[in-house]
Amino acid sequence: MLPRIAGAASVIAENRSKADNMEASAMECLECGERTARLENDHLLQCSGLTLHEYALRHQLPLDMLLAADQVNVPDSEGNYPRVRRHPSERARAVLQATRVAGIQREEDGFAVVPGEIRRLDLLLWCLQHLEDYGFVFRQEYRFNTSTNRVVSFSRLKTLRSNLLGSAAASLSLAPPPDFCLMLAVCVALTGEMQEGYLFIHVGNEADAREIRTTLRRNEQIDVLILEATAGSEGAMLRCRTLDDSTRLTDYLRRHLEELPGVWERLHDDTPVVSVVKELVFDSAHFITDHPAKCSNQHGGRYTLQVRVRGRVDPETGCVIDYGYLKRVVTRHVVDLFDHHHLNYVAPELAWRSTTEMLCIYIWERLIDYLPGLEELRLFETQQSWCHYRGPTLAEFQQRGSEALLHYFTALDGRSSALRAGLGGAAKPALSVVA
């Protein structure tokens, strides 16, 4: 656990003294009006059903003002946790396996930890109903963060690591799963996202991703892709290949997704639609073949790429798409390919024409698998010269394939042209000079 940090107590005490409606010896609960020496989860759960972190959010209060110094950076002890007393149920095995396959189960100082977000607290507590078989308990822990100079709350499920290593924790491998459908539904609940009707699922490693893909294809005739990992991310990303696959997968999982708190609504709610933009830059050299002016000469410059993604706001994240994910995708599939490289030589599609127009078409096709909500690209070659492009949707791209404009030379078969027939023929007789 984190050590007690000197200075945390003084900051908390200073912030508490600023509360107009709180006295040093007691504070008033804004839910029930009772005055209490300190606010704790036991009191709040009884009077309002809220945890301390939820209470702080409801009343726009920093945790520093609500917590006493001895409630922060509290060391944990193995004695606070029960041992496994019974053989875990099949549902418990499926839920535990899902936390591993989803890549969210952590090891921490002799404990196994399943973290959760405060907005998804009910989902975390649903998992706890089953994970109690392994000795898991709910913890809301408070840590003083020196970089931000404030108290941060962590909601998590914890158990002794040893509880998962004995005979009671057998059969943790993916094949055969205790209940594949339930396990995958919990994975979707924990890490799934819906983008323009395509279901994405993040899993902890590629081996599990391959097993999920194989099982779905073999047993349910549902096709999912394993997308290439993006720079800086761990694990693997699954995406339903088509909109029909996405519909059939959610239908297959529906009986469990509707049981999991908030999950079905999260995937299907009609929330506001918003566009978000990420801007990245890269430096590249290029030339324009057969250009009548200076652009036929090799030259370089700084390109600015703006990627616009449109979608509904996720009710549990408050985002259309995570900016970090958007940056990783564009960096991996565009910036790393082009930055400090020669555009004419990075891809055959650009060898003839590396114009901003051709670049936008090419970039769109590299991104659309990862960003089904891709709405527009804006590429600046200079501050005075830029290109806007709106390409096909992912469904249209899957149906029509890559833009033929990009592939003239790679598809060219000169042997089929009668006009070229004589270019490679036998040499014609030449005139000779007679002295």
N, C-alpha and C positions, 0 to 999 in steps of 0.2 A: 504494500500500500504506500501511498505518498507520505513522506514525513510531514510532521507538523511544521508549518512555515512561519518563521518569526515575522511579525508584521501583520499577519492575518487578523489577529485579535484587535490590534489597534485600529485597522481600517474598518472592521465591523463595528467596533465601539463608536468610532467617529460617525459612521453613517447612521447608526441607530439613534444617536443623539439629535440628528436632524429631523427625525420624524415628529411632526407637530402633534400628532394624536397618540403618541406613545410615551409612557413614562419610563424612567430607568428601572423601576421595580416591577412593572406590569404593563401589559398591553391589552388592548381591546380586540377581540376577534370580530372582524368585520362581517362575519357570516351570522353569528348567533348573539353578538353583543356582550358575551361573557368576558370578564377581565381575567387574564391568566399570566402567570409569571413568564411563560414562554409559549410560543406556538410550536406544536409538534403534530406529526401525522396522526397520532392516536386521537387527539382532540378534534382535528379538522375532519377526519374521516367519519367520526361519530356525529358531528353537528352538520356537515354539509356534503360528505362523501368525496371531498376534494383532498388531494395530496398537497403538501406545502408548496411545491413548485406550481401546481395549478392555481392555488390560492394567490400566489405572488403574481401570476400572469393575469388573473381576473381583476385584481385590484391595482395593477401597474406599479408594483412595489419591488424594488431590488431585494434579492435574498439577503444581502448584507444587513438590511434594516430589520429583518425578521428573525435572524438566527443569532444565537449566543455563540461566543467564541468556542465553547466546548462541544458545539454541534458540527463544527467544521474540521475537516482533515482527521476524522475519527478513525483510528486504526481498527481493522477488522480482525477477528479471531476465528480459528477453526472451530472453537467451542460453541460458536453461535449457530452451527449448522448441524442438522440431524444426519444420521447415517441412513442409507437405504434399508428400509425395514420389510419391504415386500417386493415381489417380482413385478417389474413395471408392466403396465398394460400394453396392448398392441398399439393403441392410440398414443400412449406416451412414447413408445419407441419411434413411431412415425414422426411425431413432433420434434423429438430430440434429433432424429436424423435430418429433418428439414433444417434445423438451425446449423448443422454441420455442412450440409450440401449448399445452403445459401451463403456460406462463408462468414456468418456473423458470430459463431461461437468462438470465444477467446479463452486463452489461459492466462491467469494473472495470480502470481504468488501462491500457488497451491489451490487456486479456485478455478472453476469453469464459470464463465460469465456469458450471458446473453443480453446484450444491450438493447435498449429501446428508446424511441423518441417520446417526448411528453405528449405530443399530439396523437400518438398511437398507443397510449397507455392501456386502453381496454384490450387491444390485441395482445400486448405483452402479458396482461393478466389472464387472458384466455389461454395462452400457452402455459402459464404457470399452473392452471388447473390440472394439466396433464404432466408437466415436468416435476410436480411435487413428488411423483413416484421415484424420482432420482435425488430427492433431497433439496431441490431448488427452493429458494425463498426470494421474496421481493425485497429489494433494497433501493432506497432513494438516498444517495450519498452526496455530500456537499464538499467541494474542494475549492480552496482559494487559489486562483490562477494569478501568478505573479506577472505574467505578460500583460494581462488586461486589468489587473488590480481589482478584481471582483470575485465574488463567489459564484461558482458554476454548479448546477445540479446534474446528477447522473441517475437515471432510472434504469435498473438492470435486474435480471434474475441471476442468482449466484448459488453455487453448490460447491462442495468439496470436489476437487479433481479426482480424488480416489473413488468417489461414488460412481464415476463413469468408467472405471478401469476393472471392476470386479465382474463376476459371473452375471450379476444382475443387469449389466450393461452390454451383454453379448448381442451379436447380430447388428452391429452398427454399420456394416458395409452396405453399399447401395444395392447390390444384387445378391439374393432377392430382398426387396424391401419389405418391411412389415405391412405397409399399406401404401403402395406407390401413388395412388390418386390423392390420398390425404397428405402425404409427404410433399408432393408437388404443389398442392393447393396452398400449404403453409409457406413454401418457398415463394410462391407468387405473392402471398400476403406480405411477406417480409421484404422482398426485393423487387417485385414486379412493377412494371410501369406500362401504361397504355399510351402509345403515340399514334394519333391518326388511325386508330382501329387496329394497330399492330401491337401485339403483346410482347414485351421484352422481359426477360428473367435473368438476373445476375446470379451465377453460381460460383462456388469457391474455387473450383479447379476444372480443367478441361476434361479430365477422365469422367467426372460426374456428368458434365455436359454431354459427352458422347453417349453415356449410358441412358440419359433421359431421352436424347434424340432417337436412339435405337428402339427403346421401349415404346415410345409414342408411335413411331413408324410401324413397328411390328404388330402392336396390339390395337392401336386406334386409327391407323392410317392418317395420322396428323404429322405434317412435315414442319420441322423447325430447323433453322440455320444456326451454326455456331459462328458468330461474327469474330473477326480477327480482333484480338485484344488491343485496346488503345493504350498509348504511352501513359505510364504512371498509374495504370489500373491493375488490380490483381484479379485473378480468376478468369472466368469466361462469360460471354454474353450470348444468351439464346434469344432468337427472335422468330416468331411464326413466319413461315415463308410467304404466305399470302393472307389476304383478309379472310378468306374462307377458312384457312387453317386456324387463324386467331379465333374466329367464331366457334369453330368446332372444339378447340381446346378449352375455351371458357365454358362452353356447354358441358363438356366432359367433367370439368372441375366444379361446376356450379353448385352442387349440393353441399360441398364443403366451403366454397367461397362465400355463400350466403350465411353459413354458420359462423364464419370468422368476423368479428366486429368491424364494421365499416368498410370491409374489403370490396364487396360487390358494388357498393355505392361509389367507392373511390374510383373504380374502373369504368363506371358507366354514368356518373352524375353529369348533368348538363350545366357545367360551370362556365363562367365567362371565358371567351376566347381572346387570347392576347398574342401579340408578336414580340419576340425578343431578338436582339441583334448582338452578335459577337464580332469584334474587329481584330484582325491579326495582320501582321506585315511579314513580307519576305523580300529578300534581295536576290535578283536573278539577272543573268545576261541572256540575250537572244538576238536574232536577226530575222528579217522578213524576206523569205525567198522571192526573188523576181520583183521586189518592190522598186518602183521607179525613182524613189528619192533616198534620203539618208538612211531610212530604216533598213535598207539592204545591208548596211554596215553593222558589224557586231557592236552592240552597245548594252549597257546595263542600267538598272534603276531599282527603285524601291516600290514594290506593289503593296497596296492596302486592300485587303479583302474583308468585306462585310457580309456575314452570313446571317440571314434572317429566317427564324423558325417560328411557325405559327401553331398554336394548339390551345386546348382548354387548360385552365389552371387546375392543377392537382389539388383536391381539397385537403390533403394531409401534408403536402409539402409547401403549398403556396406558390409553386413554380410551374411554368410550362415545361421547362427542361433545366437541368442543372447546368449552370454556366461552366463548371469545371469539366463535366462530361463533354459539353459542346466544344470547349477549347481543346480537350484531349483528342477528340475525333478529328477536328480540322488540322491540328498540329501534326498528328500522325499521318493523315492521308493527303494533306496538301502542303503544309509548310515544310515538313521534313523532306518532302520530295523535291520541292522547288528551291528552297532557300540556299543561296550560294551555289547554285547549279545553273547549267545552261539549258534553257527551256527547250531548245530544239533537239536536245539529246537525252532528255529524261524519259520520253515516251514517244513511240512511233506516231501516235495521233497528233503530236505537235511538231513533228520534224519539218513539215512543209510550211505550216502557218502557226506561229505562236502569238497570234493576236489576242487581245483581251476577250474578243468574242469567242474564239476557239477555246481559250483557257476556261472561260465560264462554263461552256458546255461540258468540257472534260472534267472540271472540278465537280459539277453537279452530279455526274455519274459516279464519281468516287465517294460522294457523301450521302446519296439518297438512301442506301441500305441502312445507314446508321441514324439518319434523320428523316423519317417519313413525313415529318411536318415541315420540311424545307420549303420555304415560300419564295425566297428571292436571294440572288447573289448580286453584289455590287463590287466591281473590281476597278480600282483606280490605278492606272499606269503612271499618271502624273496628277497634280491637283487640278489640271484643266482637262484631262482626258480620262473618261471612265466608261464602264459598260454595266448595264442592268440586264439580268437574265432571270426569267422564270421558266423552269424546265418542267418535264413531266412529273406527275405524282409517281410514287413507288409502284402502284398498281399499273399505271400506264407504261412505266419503264419496263416492268416485268413482261407486259404483253407485247410491246413493240421492239424491245431490245435496244442496244446502243445506237446512238445517232449515226447514220450512214456517213454524214459529212466528215466525221472523224477518221473514217477508215478507207478513204479512196486509195491510198498507196498500199496499205496492207492488204486490201482486197483485190488490187489490180492484177489482172492476168494478161500481160501483153501478147501472149501467144494467140489470143482469140481475136486480135485486131488484124484485119487484112492489110491495113495501112502500114503495118510494121513488117510485113512478110519479107520485104526485100532488104531490110536494114542489115540483116546478118547473113546475106547470101554470099556466093563466091565473088571474089574480086573481079571487076570488069577490066578488059584489056586496056592498057594505057598506050598513049602515043609514044612512039620512039623517034628520036632525032636521027636523021640519016645525014651523014657527013657529005 
